[in-house]
Amino acid sequence: MSSNLTRSEVEDFLFHEAELLDDWRLPEWADLYTEDAVYEITSPSSADPVASDAANSLFLVSDRIDRIRARASRLMKKTAHAEFPRSKTRHMVSNVRITGSNEAGTQIRSNLLVYRTKEDTTSVFMGEVRTTVTREGDALKIHHKRVILDLNSLYNQGRLTIIL
């Protein structure tokens, strides 16, 4: 399990991603992904969110690069009524650790806590994120990101209209 990235480099990258999301710089966020990237959010009801496959399991989000870009672009428009005016968010990333590497890149596990305020209601999303990053030239890029929510349901959170 060797990796050519340090934990510090990985943390800085994940903190940068969180900052882009909190600042609603979504096109720049989408640019963090490789051309063959996958962004997923498992369902809270998933029996095995780590091993489940979007081809035969329910996922809240399972996007490839074209949908990642489309989601970022759509949420920036005033016609995205669910997010206009925009939510205020704070993405907290912690417990970052490099867990290995393979041909796709460096594998990372981290914890995520997202506070979202919209229309005087604050929601909390928490969970684990499994990310695979790769180096493209001088830049780090996300090859795969899976958010595993530690929630029993989304009942208290309402609609998931933000990017985790």
C-alpha positions in Angstrom: 0.0 0.0 0.0 2.3 2.7 -1.2 1.2 6.2 -2.1 3.1 9.1 -3.6 0.9 11.6 -1.8 1.3 12.7 1.8 -1.6 13.1 4.2 -0.9 16.8 4.3 -1.3 17.0 0.5 -4.5 15.0 0.6 -5.9 17.1 3.5 -5.2 20.4 1.7 -7.0 19.0 -1.4 -10.0 17.9 0.5 -10.2 21.2 2.4 -10.0 23.0 -0.9 -12.9 20.9 -2.3 -14.9 21.8 0.8 -14.1 25.5 0.4 -15.3 25.5 -3.2 -18.6 23.9 -2.2 -19.2 26.3 0.7 -18.4 29.3 -1.6 -20.8 27.9 -4.3 -17.9 27.8 -6.8 -19.5 24.7 -8.3 -18.0 24.8 -11.8 -14.5 24.9 -10.2 -15.6 22.0 -7.9 -16.6 20.0 -11.0 -13.2 20.7 -12.5 -11.6 18.7 -9.6 -12.9 15.5 -11.2 -11.2 13.3 -13.9 -12.9 12.6 -17.2 -13.8 9.1 -16.0 -14.9 10.1 -12.5 -17.8 8.8 -10.5 -19.5 10.8 -7.6 -21.9 8.7 -5.4 -24.0 9.2 -2.3 -25.3 5.9 -1.0 -28.9 5.5 0.3 -29.3 5.6 4.1 -31.2 2.3 3.8 -28.3 0.5 2.0 -27.4 -2.8 3.7 -23.8 -2.5 2.7 -22.9 1.0 1.5 -19.2 0.2 1.1 -19.6 -2.7 -1.3 -22.9 -1.8 -2.9 -23.0 -1.1 -6.7 -25.2 1.6 -8.3 -26.1 -0.9 -11.0 -28.1 -3.0 -8.7 -28.6 -0.9 -5.5 -30.4 2.3 -4.7 -28.1 5.4 -4.5 -29.2 9.0 -3.9 -26.6 10.1 -6.4 -24.5 8.1 -8.9 -23.0 10.6 -11.4 -20.4 10.3 -14.1 -18.5 13.4 -15.2 -21.2 14.6 -17.6 -23.8 14.6 -14.8 -21.3 16.1 -12.3 -20.8 19.1 -14.6 -24.5 19.3 -15.3 -25.4 19.2 -11.6 -22.8 22.0 -10.9 -24.1 24.1 -13.8 -27.8 23.6 -12.9 -27.4 24.5 -9.3 -25.7 27.8 -10.3 -28.8 29.0 -12.1 -31.7 31.0 -10.6 -34.1 28.5 -12.1 -32.8 25.9 -9.7 -35.7 26.8 -7.3 -34.6 24.3 -4.6 -31.4 26.2 -4.2 -32.4 29.8 -5.0 -31.7 31.6 -2.8 -28.7 29.3 -2.1 -28.3 27.3 1.1 -25.5 28.3 3.4 -23.2 25.3 4.0 -20.1 24.4 6.0 -18.3 21.2 5.0 -16.2 19.9 7.9 -13.6 17.3 6.8 -11.7 15.3 9.5 -10.0 12.0 10.3 -8.3 12.0 6.9 -6.2 8.9 6.2 -4.6 7.4 3.2 -5.7 3.7 3.1 -3.9 2.5 0.0 -3.3 2.9 -3.7 -4.1 1.1 -6.9 -4.0 1.8 -10.6 -6.8 4.3 -10.2 -5.0 6.4 -7.6 -4.6 7.0 -3.9 -7.4 5.8 -1.7 -8.5 8.1 1.1 -11.0 7.7 3.9 -12.3 10.8 5.8 -15.2 11.9 7.9 -17.6 14.5 6.7 -20.0 16.8 8.6 -22.1 19.3 6.5 -24.2 21.9 8.1 -26.8 23.4 5.8 -29.0 26.4 6.6 -32.0 27.1 4.3 -35.1 29.2 5.1 -34.3 29.3 8.9 -33.8 25.5 9.1 -30.5 23.9 9.8 -29.8 20.4 8.6 -26.9 18.2 9.4 -25.4 15.5 7.1 -22.7 13.3 8.5 -20.9 10.3 7.3 -17.7 8.8 5.8 -16.2 9.6 2.5 -14.1 7.2 0.4 -12.2 9.1 -2.3 -9.7 8.0 -4.9 -7.5 10.8 -6.1 -5.0 10.8 -8.9 -2.4 13.3 -10.1 -2.9 14.8 -13.5 0.2 16.9 -14.2 0.6 19.2 -11.2 -3.0 18.9 -10.1 -4.8 16.4 -8.0 -8.1 15.1 -9.4 -10.9 13.0 -8.0 -11.4 9.7 -9.8 -14.1 8.3 -7.4 -16.0 9.8 -4.5 -18.5 7.8 -2.4 -20.3 9.5 0.5 -21.7 7.1 3.0 -24.3 8.9 5.1 -24.5 7.9 8.7 -28.2 8.7 8.8 -31.2 6.4 9.2 -33.2 8.5 6.8 -33.3 12.0 5.2 -36.6 12.8 7.0 -35.1 15.5 9.3 -32.8 16.9 6.5 -35.5 17.4 3.9 -34.4 17.3 0.3 -30.8 16.7 -0.6 -30.3 19.6 -3.0 -26.7 20.5 -2.0 -23.5 18.7 -3.0 -21.9 16.8 -0.2 
